[in-house]
């Protein structure tokens, strides 16, 4: 199944958070904080989002509560507006 975001939106696959701390303590699923990072899967063709110069495969940082959550084929995705993307990880 493919999703094509409309306008100035992007589809991001949310990256999993670490299961252990730096000191080796294993965290239960309920204690994990969702990362605000994700990999771009698809980009809309709106004017504002094309000006950002994003490419499929880029890792971006977005607000913790930004976007709309979508689940497909047991994977978690978010659909974000262009102004919800804070930075690109290089």
C-alpha positions as CSV (number, residue, x, y, z in Angstrom):
1,X,0.0,0.0,0.0
2,X,1.3,3.5,-0.8
3,X,0.3,6.8,0.6
4,X,0.9,10.1,-1.2
5,X,0.7,13.1,1.1
6,X,-1.3,16.0,-0.4
7,X,-0.1,19.6,-0.5
8,X,2.5,20.7,2.0
9,X,2.5,17.4,4.0
10,X,5.0,14.6,4.4
11,X,4.8,11.0,5.5
12,X,7.3,10.0,8.2
13,X,8.1,6.6,9.6
14,X,8.6,7.1,13.4
15,X,12.0,5.8,14.6
16,X,11.9,3.4,17.5
17,X,13.2,4.6,20.9
18,X,16.0,2.8,22.7
19,X,15.0,-0.1,24.9
20,X,17.8,0.3,27.4
21,X,19.5,3.3,29.0
22,X,23.2,4.2,28.6
23,X,23.9,2.4,31.9
24,X,22.2,-0.8,30.7
25,X,18.9,-0.5,32.5
26,X,16.1,-2.2,30.4
27,X,13.0,0.1,30.1
28,X,9.5,-1.3,30.0
29,X,7.4,-0.3,27.0
30,X,5.2,2.0,29.1
31,X,8.3,4.0,30.3
32,X,9.7,4.6,26.8
33,X,9.3,8.2,25.5
34,X,8.6,8.4,21.8
35,X,11.4,10.0,19.9
36,X,10.5,13.0,17.8
37,X,12.5,11.7,14.9
38,X,11.5,9.9,11.8
39,X,12.5,8.9,8.3
40,X,10.8,10.6,5.3
41,X,8.8,8.0,3.3
42,X,6.9,10.3,1.0
43,X,6.7,14.1,0.3
44,X,3.7,16.0,-1.0
45,X,4.1,18.4,-4.0
46,X,3.1,21.6,-2.3
47,X,5.1,24.8,-2.8
48,X,6.2,25.3,0.8
49,X,7.4,21.7,1.3
50,X,9.4,21.7,-1.9
51,X,11.2,24.8,-0.8
52,X,12.5,22.9,2.3
53,X,14.7,20.8,0.0
54,X,13.7,17.5,1.6
55,X,14.3,14.1,0.0
56,X,12.9,10.7,0.7
57,X,15.1,8.9,3.2
58,X,16.0,12.0,5.2
59,X,15.8,11.8,8.9
60,X,13.8,14.7,10.4
61,X,13.1,16.0,13.9
62,X,9.5,17.1,14.7
63,X,7.5,18.2,17.7
64,X,6.7,15.4,20.2
65,X,2.9,15.8,19.7
66,X,3.0,17.0,16.0
67,X,1.2,15.4,13.1
68,X,-1.5,12.8,12.8
69,X,-0.6,9.2,13.6
70,X,-1.4,6.5,11.0
71,X,-0.7,2.8,11.4
72,X,-0.3,0.5,8.3
73,X,1.0,-3.0,8.1
74,X,2.1,-2.9,11.8
75,X,4.3,0.2,11.2
76,X,3.7,3.5,12.8
77,X,3.7,6.6,10.6
78,X,2.9,10.3,11.0
79,X,1.6,12.8,8.5
80,X,3.2,16.1,9.2
81,X,2.7,19.6,7.8
82,X,5.8,21.4,6.5
83,X,5.8,23.8,9.5
84,X,5.9,20.9,12.0
85,X,9.3,19.8,10.7
86,X,11.9,21.4,13.0
87,X,15.2,20.1,11.5
88,X,16.9,17.6,9.2
89,X,19.5,15.2,10.7
90,X,22.7,15.0,8.6
